[in-house]
């Protein structure tokens, strides 16, 4: 099979660049460095089957001939690997680029879009979509984007990515030193106080069967300090729209703190359901109708609405905002509607 043929919807092309320190490396050795879980024999069969080819434009005098495991690579070569595109859950690629320059991407991410590959999601992720320019070009492994911070698949809103590892480290350091500012919006159950603060240390939920679940955990038992301030900006007598200002950056901090004070976020499968129902969801089973009714929304109602940081190259203060998405706006105005109905 020739990988330069038109791809089907079940295929995509991964490209690997040969660097200046890899002159003369054998093709099979080069691939083994990148596909560590594949045996030499598996890689040899893939090469012999024609799913691996070498693209060489910089040294036309170095003829390639038939692609063989023993083929020697030179700097500037591109190794093209035809890869099976497995079925993945449907996601939303309706993101908006708020800002882009030579070093940064700032994006307004929709809900139902994983940021990076994990579990059942690879191609249907923000990072791969960006790397392939909307799935229009081959997946070039060396085309990197670095996450300056993270938001969950179901969380919408402002996300900052860097195009360079050092740029990312600079912004990450700003987060660690708490010189950045972030604001989130959340819809919670109940009418919460107009202003309140939560200072409860957090760590892995000790009694949970779900690995990623966090919980309140005293510092003397291994928890990390965590502080969030909140301000209610709207309520409809049943639910509240709350501004959230995390002063620390613990995993799931806003969700855990709101749940701890009796105002869980609407639609939160991990913290708003009984453990057995949450476990069912994270084991990729369907939720019961009772659990769906309890959730009220098909995604948790958390939105990264605003961020401010200093540009690592220009030193300029940058700030970006994203309005409350329509699904959350609609829920606040009509909470009685069954929003889990497809």
C-alpha positions as CSV (number, residue, x, y, z in Angstrom):
1,X,0.0,0.0,0.0
2,X,1.3,3.5,-0.9
3,X,0.7,6.0,1.9
4,X,0.6,8.8,-0.6
5,X,-2.7,7.6,-1.9
6,X,-5.8,9.5,-0.8
7,X,-6.8,8.6,2.7
8,X,-10.1,7.1,3.6
9,X,-12.1,8.3,6.6
10,X,-10.7,5.4,8.6
11,X,-7.1,6.5,8.1
12,X,-4.8,9.3,8.9
13,X,-1.1,10.0,8.3
14,X,1.5,10.6,11.0
15,X,4.8,12.2,10.0
16,X,8.0,12.0,12.0
17,X,11.0,14.3,11.1
18,X,14.5,13.0,11.2
19,X,16.8,15.3,13.2
20,X,20.4,16.4,12.7
21,X,21.6,13.9,15.3
22,X,20.0,10.9,13.6
23,X,22.1,10.8,10.4
24,X,22.4,7.2,9.3
25,X,19.9,5.7,11.7
26,X,18.1,2.6,10.4
27,X,14.4,3.0,9.7
28,X,13.3,0.2,12.0
29,X,15.5,1.7,14.8
30,X,14.0,5.1,14.2
31,X,10.5,3.8,14.5
32,X,11.3,1.7,17.5
33,X,12.2,4.9,19.4
34,X,8.8,6.3,18.7
35,X,6.6,3.2,18.9
36,X,8.1,1.6,22.0
37,X,5.2,-0.8,22.5
38,X,5.6,-2.3,19.1
39,X,8.1,-5.2,18.6
40,X,10.8,-5.1,15.9
41,X,8.9,-7.8,14.0
42,X,5.7,-5.8,14.1
43,X,7.5,-2.7,12.7
44,X,9.2,-4.8,10.0
45,X,5.8,-6.2,8.9
46,X,4.4,-2.7,8.7
47,X,7.3,-1.5,6.6
48,X,7.0,-4.5,4.3
49,X,3.3,-4.0,4.0
50,X,3.9,-0.5,2.6
51,X,2.3,1.5,5.4
52,X,5.6,3.2,6.2
53,X,7.3,5.4,3.6
54,X,10.2,7.9,3.5
55,X,9.8,11.3,2.0
56,X,13.2,12.8,1.0
57,X,13.4,16.2,-0.8
58,X,16.5,17.7,0.6
59,X,19.1,15.2,-0.8
60,X,17.9,14.0,-4.2
61,X,21.3,12.4,-4.9
62,X,20.7,9.9,-2.0
63,X,18.3,7.5,-3.7
64,X,15.8,5.8,-1.5
65,X,14.8,2.8,-3.5
66,X,12.4,0.3,-1.9
67,X,11.5,1.1,1.7
68,X,13.2,-1.5,3.8
69,X,13.7,-1.9,7.6
70,X,17.4,-1.4,7.0
71,X,17.0,1.9,5.0
72,X,19.3,4.6,6.4
73,X,17.8,7.9,7.2
74,X,19.4,11.4,6.8
75,X,18.5,14.7,8.5
76,X,15.5,16.3,6.8
77,X,13.8,13.0,5.9
78,X,10.2,12.6,6.9
79,X,8.9,9.1,7.9
80,X,5.2,8.8,7.0
81,X,3.2,6.2,8.8
82,X,-0.3,5.3,7.7
83,X,-2.4,4.8,10.8
84,X,-5.8,3.4,11.4
85,X,-8.3,5.9,12.7
86,X,-10.4,4.2,15.2
87,X,-14.0,5.3,16.0
88,X,-14.2,7.9,18.7
89,X,-17.1,9.6,20.5
90,X,-18.5,12.7,18.8
91,X,-17.2,16.0,20.1
92,X,-17.6,19.7,19.3
93,X,-14.9,21.4,17.4
94,X,-16.7,24.7,17.5
95,X,-13.9,26.6,19.3
96,X,-12.9,30.2,18.7
97,X,-9.3,31.5,18.5
98,X,-9.3,34.6,20.6
99,X,-5.6,35.4,20.0
100,X,-2.6,34.0,18.1
101,X,0.9,35.2,17.6
102,X,4.3,33.5,17.1
103,X,4.3,32.1,20.6
104,X,0.7,31.8,21.9
105,X,-2.7,30.5,21.2
106,X,-5.7,31.7,23.3
107,X,-8.9,29.7,22.6
108,X,-12.5,29.8,23.7
109,X,-13.1,26.1,24.0
110,X,-16.6,24.6,23.8
111,X,-17.9,22.0,26.2
112,X,-17.6,18.4,25.0
113,X,-14.1,18.8,23.6
114,X,-11.2,17.0,25.3
115,X,-8.0,19.1,25.2
116,X,-5.4,16.3,24.8
117,X,-5.5,12.6,23.8
118,X,-6.6,10.2,26.6
119,X,-8.7,7.1,26.8
120,X,-11.1,6.9,23.9
121,X,-10.1,10.3,22.5
122,X,-7.2,10.9,20.2
123,X,-8.1,12.4,16.9
124,X,-11.2,14.1,18.4
125,X,-9.2,16.4,20.7
126,X,-8.3,20.0,20.6
127,X,-4.5,19.5,20.4
128,X,-4.7,17.0,17.5
129,X,-7.2,19.2,15.7
130,X,-4.8,22.1,15.9
131,X,-1.8,20.0,14.9
132,X,-3.6,18.8,11.8
133,X,-5.1,22.2,10.9
134,X,-8.6,20.9,11.3
135,X,-7.8,17.4,10.2
136,X,-6.7,18.7,6.8
137,X,-3.0,17.9,7.0
138,X,-1.0,14.9,8.3
139,X,-0.3,14.7,12.0
140,X,3.2,16.0,12.3
141,X,4.5,14.7,15.7
142,X,7.0,17.5,15.9
143,X,4.3,20.2,15.6
144,X,3.9,20.9,19.3
145,X,1.5,22.9,21.4
146,X,1.9,23.1,25.1
147,X,-0.8,23.6,27.7
148,X,-0.1,26.5,30.0
149,X,-3.0,25.2,32.2
150,X,-5.8,22.7,31.9
151,X,-9.6,22.7,31.7
152,X,-11.7,19.5,31.7
153,X,-13.5,18.1,28.6
154,X,-16.9,19.4,29.8
155,X,-15.6,22.8,31.0
156,X,-15.9,25.5,28.4
157,X,-14.1,28.8,28.2
158,X,-10.7,30.4,27.9
159,X,-7.6,28.2,27.4
160,X,-4.0,29.3,26.9
161,X,-1.6,27.2,24.8
162,X,2.0,27.9,24.0
163,X,3.9,27.1,20.8
164,X,7.2,26.7,22.6
165,X,8.2,24.7,25.7
166,X,10.1,27.7,27.3
167,X,7.2,30.0,26.6
168,X,4.9,27.5,28.3
169,X,7.2,27.2,31.3
170,X,7.2,31.0,31.7
171,X,3.4,31.1,31.9
172,X,3.2,28.0,34.1
173,X,5.5,29.7,36.5
174,X,3.2,32.7,36.6
175,X,0.4,30.3,37.6
176,X,2.6,28.7,40.3
177,X,3.6,32.1,41.7
178,X,0.0,33.2,41.6
179,X,0.7,36.3,39.6
180,X,-2.0,35.4,37.1
181,X,-5.7,35.9,37.6
182,X,-8.6,33.6,36.6
183,X,-12.3,33.8,36.9
184,X,-14.9,31.1,36.3
185,X,-18.6,31.0,36.2
186,X,-20.6,28.1,37.6
187,X,-24.3,27.2,38.0
188,X,-24.8,25.6,41.4
189,X,-27.8,24.0,43.1
190,X,-29.5,26.1,45.7
191,X,-29.3,29.8,46.5
192,X,-25.9,30.3,47.9
193,X,-24.6,33.3,50.0
194,X,-23.9,36.6,48.1
195,X,-20.2,36.2,48.9
196,X,-18.3,33.4,50.6
197,X,-14.9,31.8,50.7
198,X,-13.7,28.2,51.0
199,X,-10.3,27.4,52.4
200,X,-10.2,23.6,52.6
201,X,-7.2,21.5,51.8
202,X,-7.6,18.9,49.1
203,X,-6.1,15.6,47.9
204,X,-7.1,12.3,46.3
205,X,-10.5,11.2,47.7
206,X,-9.3,8.5,50.1
207,X,-12.4,6.3,49.9
208,X,-13.3,6.6,46.2
209,X,-13.0,3.9,43.6
210,X,-12.6,6.5,40.9
211,X,-8.9,7.4,40.5
212,X,-9.3,11.0,39.3
213,X,-11.7,12.0,42.1
214,X,-10.5,14.6,44.5
215,X,-11.8,15.4,48.0
216,X,-11.4,17.4,51.1
217,X,-8.2,16.1,52.9
218,X,-6.5,17.8,55.8
219,X,-2.9,18.9,55.3
220,X,-1.8,16.6,58.2
221,X,-3.1,13.7,56.1
222,X,-1.4,14.7,52.9
223,X,-3.8,17.3,51.5
224,X,-2.7,20.5,49.8
225,X,-3.9,23.9,50.8
226,X,-6.6,25.3,48.5
227,X,-8.5,28.6,48.6
228,X,-11.4,29.8,46.5
229,X,-13.6,32.9,46.8
230,X,-17.1,33.1,45.4
231,X,-19.6,35.7,44.5
232,X,-23.3,35.1,43.6
233,X,-24.3,37.2,40.6
234,X,-27.7,35.8,39.8
235,X,-30.3,33.3,41.2
236,X,-33.7,32.1,40.0
237,X,-34.8,30.8,43.4
238,X,-33.6,27.3,42.6
239,X,-30.1,27.7,41.2
240,X,-27.3,30.3,41.4
241,X,-24.9,31.7,38.9
242,X,-21.6,32.1,40.8
243,X,-18.3,33.8,40.0
244,X,-15.4,31.7,41.2
245,X,-12.0,33.0,41.9
246,X,-9.5,30.2,42.6
247,X,-6.4,31.5,44.4
248,X,-4.7,28.1,44.2
249,X,-4.8,25.7,41.2
250,X,-5.6,22.3,42.6
251,X,-7.3,19.6,40.4
252,X,-11.1,20.0,40.4
253,X,-10.7,22.7,43.1
254,X,-13.9,24.7,42.2
255,X,-16.0,21.6,41.9
256,X,-14.8,20.1,45.2
257,X,-15.1,23.3,47.2
258,X,-18.7,24.0,45.9
259,X,-19.7,20.5,46.7
260,X,-18.2,20.7,50.1
261,X,-20.4,23.6,51.1
262,X,-23.5,22.0,49.8
263,X,-23.8,23.8,46.4
264,X,-22.6,21.2,43.9
265,X,-22.3,22.3,40.3
266,X,-25.2,21.4,38.1
267,X,-24.4,18.5,35.8
268,X,-21.3,17.3,37.7
269,X,-21.1,13.6,37.2
270,X,-18.1,13.1,39.5
271,X,-19.2,15.2,42.5
272,X,-22.9,15.6,42.0
273,X,-23.9,11.9,41.9
274,X,-23.7,9.0,44.3
275,X,-20.4,7.1,44.0
276,X,-22.0,4.1,42.4
277,X,-23.6,6.2,39.7
278,X,-20.4,8.2,39.0
279,X,-18.4,4.9,38.8
280,X,-20.9,3.6,36.3
281,X,-20.2,6.6,34.1
282,X,-16.5,6.5,34.4
283,X,-16.5,2.8,33.5
284,X,-18.2,3.9,30.2
285,X,-21.6,2.6,31.1
286,X,-24.8,4.5,30.5
287,X,-26.2,6.5,33.3
288,X,-29.6,5.4,34.7
289,X,-32.6,7.7,33.9
290,X,-32.6,8.6,37.6
291,X,-29.0,9.8,37.5
292,X,-29.6,11.8,34.3
293,X,-32.6,13.5,35.9
294,X,-30.5,14.3,38.9
295,X,-27.7,15.9,36.8
296,X,-30.2,18.2,34.9
297,X,-27.6,19.0,32.3
298,X,-25.6,16.7,30.0
299,X,-22.3,18.5,31.0
300,X,-21.2,20.2,34.2
301,X,-22.0,23.9,34.3
302,X,-18.5,25.3,34.7
303,X,-17.1,28.0,32.4
304,X,-13.6,29.6,32.3
305,X,-14.8,33.2,31.7
306,X,-11.7,35.4,32.1
307,X,-7.9,35.2,32.5
308,X,-5.1,37.7,32.8
309,X,-1.3,37.0,32.5
310,X,1.9,38.7,31.3
311,X,3.1,37.8,27.8
312,X,6.4,36.0,28.2
313,X,8.0,37.8,25.2
314,X,6.6,41.3,25.2
315,X,6.0,41.8,28.9
316,X,2.5,43.1,28.1
317,X,-0.4,42.3,30.4
318,X,-2.9,40.2,28.4
319,X,-6.5,39.5,29.3
320,X,-9.1,37.5,27.6
321,X,-12.8,36.7,28.3
322,X,-15.5,34.4,27.0
323,X,-19.2,35.0,27.6
324,X,-21.4,32.4,29.3
325,X,-22.3,29.8,26.7
326,X,-25.8,29.6,25.4
327,X,-26.6,26.3,27.0
328,X,-25.8,27.6,30.5
329,X,-27.6,30.9,29.8
330,X,-30.7,29.1,28.7
331,X,-30.6,26.8,31.7
332,X,-30.6,29.8,34.1
333,X,-33.6,31.3,32.4
334,X,-35.6,28.0,32.1
335,X,-34.3,25.4,34.6
336,X,-37.5,23.4,34.4
337,X,-36.8,22.2,30.9
338,X,-35.3,18.7,30.5
339,X,-31.9,19.7,29.2
340,X,-30.6,16.1,29.1
341,X,-33.0,15.2,26.3
342,X,-31.1,14.8,23.1
